[in-house]
Amino acid sequence: MKRVIAVTDWQPNVGGTASDAFYRAYRTRYPAASDDYLVLRMALMIEMLTSAMTRARSADPLTVARTLKGIKFDAEAFHPMTMRAEDHQVI
């Protein structure tokens, strides 16, 4: 028997209101099967970055990096995230 195994932090069949809406929006924008590798973490990374830039009122890398330290971010109703100040790891 062959099986496909994938290690991922999210996939479309997780279900739930926020997950289903996120996936529907993606499929609407990218309907081709060749675009079928959606990685939620990438979208959330960009949202967290834009949030930090908005809070910092700057796109200066050092200013934004400082703003990211300890930032709390509600990840589109999936789960809240915090960027640890000491090492910039997202928890």
VEXNUSE-505214 format. One record per residue: residue in three letters; residue number from 1; z, x, y of N, C-alpha, C, CB in turn. Coordinates in Angstrom, 1 decimal. Last residue first. Glycine has a CB too. Layout:
N
site aa: ALA; i: NUM; n.zz: Z; n.xx: X; n.yy: Y; ca.zz: Z; ca.xx: X; ca.yy: Y; c.zz: Z; c.xx: X; c.yy: Y; cb.zz: Z; cb.xx: X; cb.yy: Y
...
This chain:
91
site aa: ILE; i: 91; n.zz: 18.3; n.xx: 5.6; n.yy: 32.1; ca.zz: 19.1; ca.xx: 5.0; ca.yy: 31.1; c.zz: 19.0; c.xx: 3.5; c.yy: 31.3; cb.zz: 20.6; cb.xx: 5.4; cb.yy: 31.3
site aa: VAL; i: 90; n.zz: 16.3; n.xx: 8.4; n.yy: 32.8; ca.zz: 16.5; ca.xx: 6.9; ca.yy: 33.0; c.zz: 17.3; c.xx: 6.4; c.yy: 31.8; cb.zz: 15.1; cb.xx: 6.2; cb.yy: 33.1
site aa: GLN; i: 89; n.zz: 17.4; n.xx: 11.4; n.yy: 34.3; ca.zz: 17.0; ca.xx: 10.7; ca.yy: 33.0; c.zz: 17.2; c.xx: 9.2; c.yy: 33.3; cb.zz: 17.8; cb.xx: 11.2; cb.yy: 31.8
site aa: HIS; i: 88; n.zz: 18.1; n.xx: 13.2; n.yy: 36.3; ca.zz: 17.0; ca.xx: 12.2; ca.yy: 36.5; c.zz: 16.5; c.xx: 11.6; c.yy: 35.2; cb.zz: 15.8; cb.xx: 13.0; cb.yy: 37.2
site aa: ASP; i: 87; n.zz: 20.5; n.xx: 14.5; n.yy: 36.2; ca.zz: 19.3; ca.xx: 15.1; ca.yy: 35.5; c.zz: 18.0; c.xx: 14.2; c.yy: 35.6; cb.zz: 19.6; cb.xx: 15.3; cb.yy: 34.1
site aa: GLU; i: 86; n.zz: 22.4; n.xx: 13.4; n.yy: 37.8; ca.zz: 22.5; ca.xx: 14.8; ca.yy: 37.5; c.zz: 21.3; c.xx: 15.4; c.yy: 36.8; cb.zz: 23.7; cb.xx: 15.0; cb.yy: 36.6
site aa: ALA; i: 85; n.zz: 21.9; n.xx: 10.7; n.yy: 38.2; ca.zz: 21.8; ca.xx: 11.6; ca.yy: 39.3; c.zz: 21.7; c.xx: 13.0; c.yy: 38.9; cb.zz: 22.9; cb.xx: 11.4; cb.yy: 40.3
site aa: ARG; i: 84; n.zz: 20.0; n.xx: 8.6; n.yy: 36.1; ca.zz: 21.1; ca.xx: 9.5; ca.yy: 36.2; c.zz: 20.9; c.xx: 10.5; c.yy: 37.3; cb.zz: 21.4; cb.xx: 10.2; cb.yy: 34.9
site aa: MET; i: 83; n.zz: 18.7; n.xx: 5.7; n.yy: 37.0; ca.zz: 18.3; ca.xx: 7.0; ca.yy: 36.9; c.zz: 19.6; c.xx: 7.9; c.yy: 37.1; cb.zz: 17.2; cb.xx: 7.4; cb.yy: 37.9
site aa: THR; i: 82; n.zz: 19.0; n.xx: 2.6; n.yy: 35.3; ca.zz: 19.6; ca.xx: 3.5; ca.yy: 36.2; c.zz: 19.1; c.xx: 4.9; c.yy: 36.0; cb.zz: 21.2; cb.xx: 3.5; cb.yy: 36.1
site aa: MET; i: 81; n.zz: 17.8; n.xx: -0.7; n.yy: 34.8; ca.zz: 17.7; ca.xx: 0.8; ca.yy: 34.5; c.zz: 18.4; c.xx: 1.5; c.yy: 35.6; cb.zz: 16.2; cb.xx: 1.2; cb.yy: 34.4
site aa: PRO; i: 80; n.zz: 18.0; n.xx: -3.9; n.yy: 33.1; ca.zz: 18.3; ca.xx: -3.0; ca.yy: 34.2; c.zz: 18.2; c.xx: -1.5; c.yy: 33.8; cb.zz: 19.6; cb.xx: -3.3; cb.yy: 34.9
site aa: HIS; i: 79; n.zz: 15.1; n.xx: -5.3; n.yy: 31.4; ca.zz: 16.5; ca.xx: -4.8; ca.yy: 31.4; c.zz: 16.7; c.xx: -3.9; c.yy: 32.6; cb.zz: 16.7; cb.xx: -3.9; cb.yy: 30.1
site aa: PHE; i: 78; n.zz: 13.2; n.xx: -7.2; n.yy: 32.2; ca.zz: 13.3; ca.xx: -6.7; ca.yy: 30.8; c.zz: 14.7; c.xx: -6.2; c.yy: 30.6; cb.zz: 12.3; cb.xx: -5.6; cb.yy: 30.5
site aa: ALA; i: 77; n.zz: 12.9; n.xx: -7.9; n.yy: 34.8; ca.zz: 13.6; ca.xx: -8.8; ca.yy: 34.0; c.zz: 13.7; c.xx: -8.4; c.yy: 32.5; cb.zz: 13.1; cb.xx: -10.2; cb.yy: 34.0
site aa: GLU; i: 76; n.zz: 11.7; n.xx: -5.6; n.yy: 35.9; ca.zz: 10.9; ca.xx: -6.9; ca.yy: 35.7; c.zz: 11.6; c.xx: -7.8; c.yy: 34.7; cb.zz: 9.5; cb.xx: -6.6; cb.yy: 35.2
site aa: ALA; i: 75; n.zz: 14.1; n.xx: -3.8; n.yy: 35.8; ca.zz: 12.8; ca.xx: -3.6; ca.yy: 35.3; c.zz: 12.1; c.xx: -4.9; c.yy: 34.9; cb.zz: 12.9; cb.xx: -2.7; cb.yy: 34.0
site aa: ASP; i: 74; n.zz: 15.9; n.xx: -3.1; n.yy: 38.5; ca.zz: 15.8; ca.xx: -4.2; ca.yy: 37.6; c.zz: 14.3; c.xx: -4.2; c.yy: 37.1; cb.zz: 16.1; cb.xx: -5.5; cb.yy: 38.2
site aa: PHE; i: 73; n.zz: 17.5; n.xx: -0.1; n.yy: 39.0; ca.zz: 16.2; ca.xx: -0.7; ca.yy: 39.1; c.zz: 16.2; c.xx: -1.8; c.yy: 38.1; cb.zz: 15.1; cb.xx: 0.2; cb.yy: 38.9
site aa: LYS; i: 72; n.zz: 19.3; n.xx: 2.3; n.yy: 40.9; ca.zz: 19.4; ca.xx: 1.2; ca.yy: 39.9; c.zz: 18.1; c.xx: 0.4; c.yy: 40.2; cb.zz: 20.7; cb.xx: 0.3; cb.yy: 40.1
site aa: ILE; i: 71; n.zz: 19.5; n.xx: 5.8; n.yy: 41.3; ca.zz: 18.9; ca.xx: 4.5; ca.yy: 41.7; c.zz: 19.0; c.xx: 3.5; c.yy: 40.6; cb.zz: 17.4; cb.xx: 4.7; cb.yy: 42.1
site aa: GLY; i: 70; n.zz: 20.5; n.xx: 8.3; n.yy: 40.9; ca.zz: 21.4; ca.xx: 7.2; ca.yy: 40.8; c.zz: 20.8; c.xx: 5.9; c.yy: 41.1; cb.zz: 22.6; cb.xx: 7.5; cb.yy: 41.7
site aa: LYS; i: 69; n.zz: 17.9; n.xx: 9.7; n.yy: 42.7; ca.zz: 19.2; ca.xx: 10.0; ca.yy: 42.1; c.zz: 20.2; c.xx: 8.8; c.yy: 42.1; cb.zz: 19.9; cb.xx: 11.2; cb.yy: 42.8
site aa: LEU; i: 68; n.zz: 15.8; n.xx: 8.8; n.yy: 44.3; ca.zz: 15.8; ca.xx: 8.4; ca.yy: 42.9; c.zz: 17.2; c.xx: 8.7; c.yy: 42.2; cb.zz: 14.7; cb.xx: 9.1; cb.yy: 42.1
site aa: THR; i: 67; n.zz: 16.2; n.xx: 10.1; n.yy: 46.7; ca.zz: 16.4; ca.xx: 8.7; ca.yy: 46.6; c.zz: 16.5; c.xx: 8.2; c.yy: 45.2; cb.zz: 15.3; cb.xx: 7.9; cb.yy: 47.4
site aa: ARG; i: 66; n.zz: 15.4; n.xx: 12.7; n.yy: 46.0; ca.zz: 16.8; ca.xx: 12.4; ca.yy: 46.3; c.zz: 17.2; c.xx: 11.0; c.yy: 46.3; cb.zz: 17.1; cb.xx: 13.0; cb.yy: 47.8
site aa: ALA; i: 65; n.zz: 12.7; n.xx: 12.2; n.yy: 45.6; ca.zz: 13.5; ca.xx: 12.7; ca.yy: 44.5; c.zz: 15.0; c.xx: 12.4; c.yy: 44.8; cb.zz: 13.3; cb.xx: 14.2; cb.yy: 44.2
site aa: VAL; i: 64; n.zz: 11.9; n.xx: 11.5; n.yy: 48.2; ca.zz: 11.9; ca.xx: 10.5; ca.yy: 47.1; c.zz: 12.7; c.xx: 10.9; c.yy: 46.0; cb.zz: 10.4; cb.xx: 10.2; cb.yy: 46.7
site aa: THR; i: 63; n.zz: 12.3; n.xx: 13.9; n.yy: 49.5; ca.zz: 13.0; ca.xx: 12.8; ca.yy: 49.9; c.zz: 13.1; c.xx: 11.7; c.yy: 48.9; cb.zz: 12.4; cb.xx: 12.2; cb.yy: 51.2
site aa: LEU; i: 62; n.zz: 10.5; n.xx: 15.5; n.yy: 48.0; ca.zz: 11.9; ca.xx: 15.8; ca.yy: 48.0; c.zz: 12.8; c.xx: 14.6; c.yy: 48.5; cb.zz: 12.2; cb.xx: 17.0; cb.yy: 48.9
site aa: PRO; i: 61; n.zz: 7.9; n.xx: 14.2; n.yy: 48.6; ca.zz: 8.5; ca.xx: 14.4; ca.yy: 47.2; c.zz: 10.0; c.xx: 14.6; c.yy: 47.2; cb.zz: 7.8; cb.xx: 15.5; cb.yy: 46.5
site aa: ASP; i: 60; n.zz: 7.4; n.xx: 11.7; n.yy: 50.9; ca.zz: 7.8; ca.xx: 13.1; ca.yy: 50.8; c.zz: 8.5; c.xx: 13.3; c.yy: 49.4; cb.zz: 8.7; cb.xx: 13.6; cb.yy: 51.9
site aa: ALA; i: 59; n.zz: 7.0; n.xx: 9.2; n.yy: 51.6; ca.zz: 6.3; ca.xx: 9.6; ca.yy: 50.4; c.zz: 6.6; c.xx: 11.1; c.yy: 50.1; cb.zz: 4.8; cb.xx: 9.3; cb.yy: 50.4
site aa: SER; i: 58; n.zz: 9.5; n.xx: 6.9; n.yy: 52.9; ca.zz: 8.8; ca.xx: 8.1; ca.yy: 52.9; c.zz: 8.1; c.xx: 8.3; c.yy: 51.5; cb.zz: 9.8; cb.xx: 9.3; cb.yy: 53.1
site aa: ARG; i: 57; n.zz: 11.6; n.xx: 5.1; n.yy: 52.7; ca.zz: 10.6; ca.xx: 5.0; ca.yy: 53.8; c.zz: 9.8; c.xx: 6.3; c.yy: 54.0; cb.zz: 11.4; cb.xx: 4.7; cb.yy: 55.1
site aa: ALA; i: 56; n.zz: 13.2; n.xx: 5.0; n.yy: 50.6; ca.zz: 13.3; ca.xx: 6.2; ca.yy: 51.4; c.zz: 12.5; c.xx: 6.1; c.yy: 52.6; cb.zz: 12.8; cb.xx: 7.4; cb.yy: 50.5
site aa: ARG; i: 55; n.zz: 12.5; n.xx: 2.5; n.yy: 49.6; ca.zz: 13.9; ca.xx: 2.7; ca.yy: 50.1; c.zz: 14.0; c.xx: 3.9; c.yy: 51.0; cb.zz: 14.8; cb.xx: 2.8; cb.yy: 48.9
site aa: THR; i: 54; n.zz: 9.8; n.xx: 3.1; n.yy: 49.0; ca.zz: 10.1; ca.xx: 2.0; ca.yy: 49.9; c.zz: 11.5; c.xx: 2.2; c.yy: 50.5; cb.zz: 10.0; cb.xx: 0.6; cb.yy: 49.3
site aa: MET; i: 53; n.zz: 10.2; n.xx: 5.0; n.yy: 47.0; ca.zz: 9.5; ca.xx: 5.4; ca.yy: 48.2; c.zz: 9.8; c.xx: 4.3; c.yy: 49.3; cb.zz: 8.0; cb.xx: 5.4; cb.yy: 47.9
site aa: ALA; i: 52; n.zz: 11.6; n.xx: 3.5; n.yy: 45.1; ca.zz: 12.3; ca.xx: 4.6; ca.yy: 45.7; c.zz: 11.6; c.xx: 5.0; c.yy: 47.0; cb.zz: 12.3; cb.xx: 5.8; cb.yy: 44.8
site aa: SER; i: 51; n.zz: 9.5; n.xx: 1.7; n.yy: 44.4; ca.zz: 10.8; ca.xx: 1.2; ca.yy: 44.9; c.zz: 11.6; c.xx: 2.3; c.yy: 45.7; cb.zz: 11.7; cb.xx: 0.6; cb.yy: 43.8
site aa: THR; i: 50; n.zz: 7.7; n.xx: 3.4; n.yy: 43.4; ca.zz: 7.4; ca.xx: 2.7; ca.yy: 44.6; c.zz: 8.6; c.xx: 2.1; c.yy: 45.2; cb.zz: 6.3; cb.xx: 1.6; cb.yy: 44.4
site aa: LEU; i: 49; n.zz: 9.1; n.xx: 4.3; n.yy: 41.1; ca.zz: 8.7; ca.xx: 5.2; ca.yy: 42.1; c.zz: 8.4; c.xx: 4.5; c.yy: 43.4; cb.zz: 7.5; cb.xx: 6.0; cb.yy: 41.6
site aa: MET; i: 48; n.zz: 9.4; n.xx: 1.9; n.yy: 39.7; ca.zz: 10.6; ca.xx: 2.6; ca.yy: 40.1; c.zz: 10.2; c.xx: 3.6; c.yy: 41.2; cb.zz: 11.3; cb.xx: 3.3; cb.yy: 38.9
site aa: GLU; i: 47; n.zz: 6.6; n.xx: 1.4; n.yy: 39.2; ca.zz: 7.4; ca.xx: 0.4; ca.yy: 40.0; c.zz: 8.7; c.xx: 1.1; c.yy: 40.5; cb.zz: 7.8; cb.xx: -0.8; cb.yy: 39.1
site aa: ILE; i: 46; n.zz: 6.0; n.xx: 3.6; n.yy: 37.6; ca.zz: 5.3; ca.xx: 3.4; ca.yy: 38.8; c.zz: 6.1; c.xx: 2.4; c.yy: 39.7; cb.zz: 3.9; cb.xx: 2.9; cb.yy: 38.7
site aa: MET; i: 45; n.zz: 7.7; n.xx: 3.0; n.yy: 35.4; ca.zz: 7.8; ca.xx: 4.3; ca.yy: 36.1; c.zz: 7.2; c.xx: 4.1; c.yy: 37.5; cb.zz: 7.1; cb.xx: 5.4; cb.yy: 35.3
site aa: LEU; i: 44; n.zz: 6.7; n.xx: 0.6; n.yy: 34.4; ca.zz: 8.0; ca.xx: 0.6; ca.yy: 35.0; c.zz: 8.2; c.xx: 1.9; c.yy: 35.8; cb.zz: 9.1; cb.xx: 0.5; cb.yy: 33.9
site aa: ALA; i: 43; n.zz: 4.2; n.xx: 1.4; n.yy: 33.4; ca.zz: 4.2; ca.xx: 0.5; ca.yy: 34.5; c.zz: 5.6; c.xx: 0.5; c.yy: 35.2; cb.zz: 3.9; cb.xx: -0.9; cb.yy: 34.0
site aa: MET; i: 42; n.zz: 5.2; n.xx: 3.1; n.yy: 31.4; ca.zz: 4.3; ca.xx: 3.7; ca.yy: 32.4; c.zz: 4.3; c.xx: 2.7; c.yy: 33.6; cb.zz: 2.9; cb.xx: 3.9; cb.yy: 31.9
site aa: ARG; i: 41; n.zz: 6.6; n.xx: 1.5; n.yy: 29.7; ca.zz: 7.3; ca.xx: 2.5; ca.yy: 30.4; c.zz: 6.5; c.xx: 3.1; c.yy: 31.5; cb.zz: 7.7; cb.xx: 3.6; cb.yy: 29.5
site aa: LEU; i: 40; n.zz: 4.6; n.xx: -0.1; n.yy: 28.4; ca.zz: 5.5; ca.xx: -0.7; ca.yy: 29.4; c.zz: 6.1; c.xx: 0.4; c.yy: 30.3; cb.zz: 6.6; cb.xx: -1.6; cb.yy: 28.8
site aa: VAL; i: 39; n.zz: 1.5; n.xx: 0.5; n.yy: 27.6; ca.zz: 2.8; ca.xx: 1.2; ca.yy: 27.5; c.zz: 3.7; c.xx: 0.7; c.yy: 28.7; cb.zz: 2.6; cb.xx: 2.8; cb.yy: 27.5
site aa: LEU; i: 38; n.zz: -1.1; n.xx: -0.7; n.yy: 25.6; ca.zz: -0.2; ca.xx: -0.9; ca.yy: 26.8; c.zz: 1.1; c.xx: -0.3; c.yy: 26.6; cb.zz: -0.1; cb.xx: -2.5; cb.yy: 27.0
site aa: TYR; i: 37; n.zz: -3.8; n.xx: -0.3; n.yy: 24.4; ca.zz: -2.6; ca.xx: 0.5; ca.yy: 24.3; c.zz: -1.8; c.xx: 0.4; c.yy: 25.5; cb.zz: -3.0; cb.xx: 2.0; cb.yy: 24.0
site aa: ASP; i: 36; n.zz: -6.4; n.xx: -1.6; n.yy: 24.5; ca.zz: -5.3; ca.xx: -2.2; ca.yy: 23.8; c.zz: -4.1; c.xx: -1.3; c.yy: 23.5; cb.zz: -5.7; cb.xx: -2.8; cb.yy: 22.5
site aa: ASP; i: 35; n.zz: -8.9; n.xx: -1.3; n.yy: 25.5; ca.zz: -7.8; ca.xx: -1.1; ca.yy: 26.4; c.zz: -6.5; c.xx: -1.5; c.yy: 25.8; cb.zz: -8.0; cb.xx: -1.8; cb.yy: 27.8
site aa: SER; i: 34; n.zz: -10.7; n.xx: -2.0; n.yy: 23.6; ca.zz: -10.5; ca.xx: -0.6; ca.yy: 23.8; c.zz: -9.4; c.xx: -0.3; c.yy: 24.8; cb.zz: -11.8; cb.xx: 0.0; cb.yy: 24.3
site aa: ALA; i: 33; n.zz: -10.8; n.xx: -4.8; n.yy: 23.9; ca.zz: -10.0; ca.xx: -4.2; ca.yy: 22.8; c.zz: -9.7; c.xx: -2.7; c.yy: 23.0; cb.zz: -10.6; cb.xx: -4.5; cb.yy: 21.5
site aa: ALA; i: 32; n.zz: -10.6; n.xx: -6.0; n.yy: 27.3; ca.zz: -11.3; ca.xx: -5.3; ca.yy: 26.2; c.zz: -10.4; c.xx: -4.7; c.yy: 25.1; cb.zz: -12.2; cb.xx: -4.1; cb.yy: 26.8
site aa: PRO; i: 31; n.zz: -9.2; n.xx: -7.1; n.yy: 29.4; ca.zz: -9.4; ca.xx: -7.9; ca.yy: 28.2; c.zz: -10.0; c.xx: -7.1; c.yy: 27.0; cb.zz: -10.2; cb.xx: -9.1; cb.yy: 28.5
site aa: TYR; i: 30; n.zz: -7.2; n.xx: -6.5; n.yy: 31.7; ca.zz: -7.9; ca.xx: -5.6; ca.yy: 30.8; c.zz: -8.1; c.xx: -6.3; c.yy: 29.5; cb.zz: -7.0; cb.xx: -4.3; cb.yy: 30.6
site aa: ARG; i: 29; n.zz: -6.2; n.xx: -8.7; n.yy: 33.1; ca.zz: -6.8; ca.xx: -7.6; ca.yy: 33.9; c.zz: -7.6; c.xx: -6.7; c.yy: 33.0; cb.zz: -5.7; cb.xx: -6.8; cb.yy: 34.6
site aa: THR; i: 28; n.zz: -5.2; n.xx: -10.2; n.yy: 31.0; ca.zz: -6.1; ca.xx: -10.8; ca.yy: 31.9; c.zz: -6.9; c.xx: -9.7; c.yy: 32.7; cb.zz: -5.3; cb.xx: -11.7; cb.yy: 32.9
site aa: ARG; i: 27; n.zz: -3.5; n.xx: -8.4; n.yy: 29.7; ca.zz: -4.7; ca.xx: -8.8; ca.yy: 29.0; c.zz: -5.7; c.xx: -9.5; c.yy: 29.9; cb.zz: -4.3; cb.xx: -9.8; cb.yy: 27.9
site aa: TYR; i: 26; n.zz: -1.5; n.xx: -8.3; n.yy: 31.8; ca.zz: -2.2; ca.xx: -7.1; ca.yy: 31.4; c.zz: -3.6; c.xx: -7.5; c.yy: 30.7; cb.zz: -1.4; cb.xx: -6.2; cb.yy: 30.4
site aa: ALA; i: 25; n.zz: -0.6; n.xx: -10.9; n.yy: 31.8; ca.zz: -1.1; ca.xx: -10.4; ca.yy: 33.0; c.zz: -2.0; c.xx: -9.1; c.yy: 32.7; cb.zz: 0.0; cb.xx: -10.0; cb.yy: 34.0
site aa: ARG; i: 24; n.zz: 0.5; n.xx: -11.1; n.yy: 29.2; ca.zz: -0.6; ca.xx: -12.0; ca.yy: 29.6; c.zz: -1.3; c.xx: -11.4; c.yy: 30.8; cb.zz: -0.1; cb.xx: -13.4; cb.yy: 29.9
site aa: TYR; i: 23; n.zz: 2.5; n.xx: -9.2; n.yy: 29.3; ca.zz: 1.4; ca.xx: -9.0; ca.yy: 28.4; c.zz: 0.2; c.xx: -9.8; c.yy: 28.8; cb.zz: 1.8; cb.xx: -9.3; cb.yy: 27.0
site aa: PHE; i: 22; n.zz: 4.3; n.xx: -10.4; n.yy: 31.2; ca.zz: 3.7; ca.xx: -9.1; ca.yy: 31.4; c.zz: 2.5; c.xx: -8.8; c.yy: 30.6; cb.zz: 4.8; cb.xx: -8.0; cb.yy: 31.1
site aa: ALA; i: 21; n.zz: 4.9; n.xx: -12.8; n.yy: 29.8; ca.zz: 4.2; ca.xx: -12.8; ca.yy: 31.1; c.zz: 3.5; c.xx: -11.5; c.yy: 31.4; cb.zz: 5.1; cb.xx: -13.2; cb.yy: 32.2
site aa: ASP; i: 20; n.zz: 6.2; n.xx: -11.8; n.yy: 27.6; ca.zz: 5.0; ca.xx: -12.6; ca.yy: 27.4; c.zz: 4.2; c.xx: -12.6; c.yy: 28.7; cb.zz: 5.3; cb.xx: -14.0; cb.yy: 26.9
site aa: SER; i: 19; n.zz: 8.4; n.xx: -10.6; n.yy: 28.8; ca.zz: 7.5; ca.xx: -9.8; ca.yy: 28.0; c.zz: 6.2; c.xx: -10.5; c.yy: 27.8; cb.zz: 8.1; cb.xx: -9.5; cb.yy: 26.6
site aa: ALA; i: 18; n.zz: 9.7; n.xx: -12.7; n.yy: 30.0; ca.zz: 9.2; ca.xx: -11.6; ca.yy: 30.8; c.zz: 8.2; c.xx: -10.8; c.yy: 30.1; cb.zz: 10.4; cb.xx: -10.7; cb.yy: 31.3
site aa: THR; i: 17; n.zz: 10.3; n.xx: -14.4; n.yy: 27.7; ca.zz: 9.5; ca.xx: -14.9; ca.yy: 28.9; c.zz: 8.9; c.xx: -13.7; c.yy: 29.7; cb.zz: 10.4; cb.xx: -15.7; cb.yy: 29.8
site aa: GLY; i: 16; n.zz: 9.6; n.xx: -13.2; n.yy: 24.4; ca.zz: 10.5; ca.xx: -13.4; ca.yy: 25.6; c.zz: 9.7; c.xx: -13.7; c.yy: 26.8; cb.zz: 11.5; cb.xx: -12.2; cb.yy: 25.8
site aa: GLY; i: 15; n.zz: 8.2; n.xx: -10.5; n.yy: 22.4; ca.zz: 8.5; ca.xx: -11.9; ca.yy: 22.8; c.zz: 9.4; c.xx: -12.0; c.yy: 23.9; cb.zz: 9.0; cb.xx: -12.7; cb.yy: 21.6
site aa: VAL; i: 14; n.zz: 7.3; n.xx: -8.4; n.yy: 20.9; ca.zz: 8.7; ca.xx: -8.5; ca.yy: 21.2; c.zz: 9.1; c.xx: -9.9; c.yy: 21.6; cb.zz: 9.2; cb.xx: -7.5; cb.yy: 22.3
site aa: ASN; i: 13; n.zz: 4.6; n.xx: -8.0; n.yy: 20.8; ca.zz: 5.2; ca.xx: -9.0; ca.yy: 19.9; c.zz: 6.7; c.xx: -9.1; c.yy: 20.0; cb.zz: 4.7; cb.xx: -8.8; cb.yy: 18.5
site aa: PRO; i: 12; n.zz: 4.0; n.xx: -5.8; n.yy: 22.5; ca.zz: 3.7; ca.xx: -7.2; ca.yy: 22.9; c.zz: 4.4; c.xx: -8.3; c.yy: 22.0; cb.zz: 2.3; cb.xx: -7.5; cb.yy: 22.9
site aa: GLN; i: 11; n.zz: 6.6; n.xx: -3.4; n.yy: 22.6; ca.zz: 5.3; ca.xx: -3.8; ca.yy: 22.1; c.zz: 5.2; c.xx: -5.3; c.yy: 22.4; cb.zz: 5.2; cb.xx: -3.5; cb.yy: 20.6
site aa: TRP; i: 10; n.zz: 8.6; n.xx: -0.5; n.yy: 23.4; ca.zz: 8.2; ca.xx: -1.9; ca.yy: 23.7; c.zz: 6.9; c.xx: -2.2; c.yy: 23.0; cb.zz: 8.2; cb.xx: -2.3; cb.yy: 25.2
site aa: ASP; i: 9; n.zz: 8.9; n.xx: 2.0; n.yy: 22.6; ca.zz: 10.1; ca.xx: 1.4; ca.yy: 23.3; c.zz: 9.8; c.xx: -0.1; c.yy: 23.6; cb.zz: 10.4; cb.xx: 2.1; cb.yy: 24.6
site aa: THR; i: 8; n.zz: 7.9; n.xx: 3.0; n.yy: 19.3; ca.zz: 7.6; ca.xx: 2.6; ca.yy: 20.7; c.zz: 8.9; c.xx: 2.0; c.yy: 21.3; cb.zz: 6.5; cb.xx: 1.6; cb.yy: 20.7
site aa: VAL; i: 7; n.zz: 6.4; n.xx: 4.2; n.yy: 16.6; ca.zz: 7.6; ca.xx: 4.3; ca.yy: 17.3; c.zz: 7.3; c.xx: 4.1; c.yy: 18.8; cb.zz: 8.3; cb.xx: 5.8; cb.yy: 17.1
site aa: ALA; i: 6; n.zz: 4.7; n.xx: 2.7; n.yy: 14.0; ca.zz: 4.6; ca.xx: 3.2; ca.yy: 15.4; c.zz: 6.1; c.xx: 3.2; c.yy: 15.9; cb.zz: 3.7; cb.xx: 2.2; cb.yy: 16.2
site aa: ILE; i: 5; n.zz: 2.9; n.xx: 2.6; n.yy: 11.1; ca.zz: 4.2; ca.xx: 2.8; ca.yy: 11.6; c.zz: 4.0; c.xx: 3.3; c.yy: 13.1; cb.zz: 5.1; cb.xx: 3.7; cb.yy: 10.8
site aa: VAL; i: 4; n.zz: 1.1; n.xx: 0.8; n.yy: 8.8; ca.zz: 1.0; ca.xx: 1.4; ca.yy: 10.1; c.zz: 2.4; c.xx: 1.4; c.yy: 10.7; cb.zz: 0.0; cb.xx: 0.6; cb.yy: 11.1
site aa: ARG; i: 3; n.zz: 0.5; n.xx: 1.3; n.yy: 5.3; ca.zz: 1.3; ca.xx: 0.7; ca.yy: 6.4; c.zz: 1.0; c.xx: 1.5; c.yy: 7.7; cb.zz: 2.8; cb.xx: 0.7; cb.yy: 6.1
site aa: LYS; i: 2; n.zz: -0.9; n.xx: 0.6; n.yy: 2.2; ca.zz: -0.9; ca.xx: 1.3; ca.yy: 3.5; c.zz: -0.1; c.xx: 0.6; c.yy: 4.5; cb.zz: -2.4; cb.xx: 1.6; cb.yy: 3.9
site aa: MET; i: 1; n.zz: 0.0; n.xx: 0.8; n.yy: -1.2; ca.zz: 0.0; ca.xx: 0.0; ca.yy: 0.0; c.zz: 0.0; c.xx: 0.9; c.yy: 1.2; cb.zz: 1.2; cb.xx: -1.0; cb.yy: 0.0
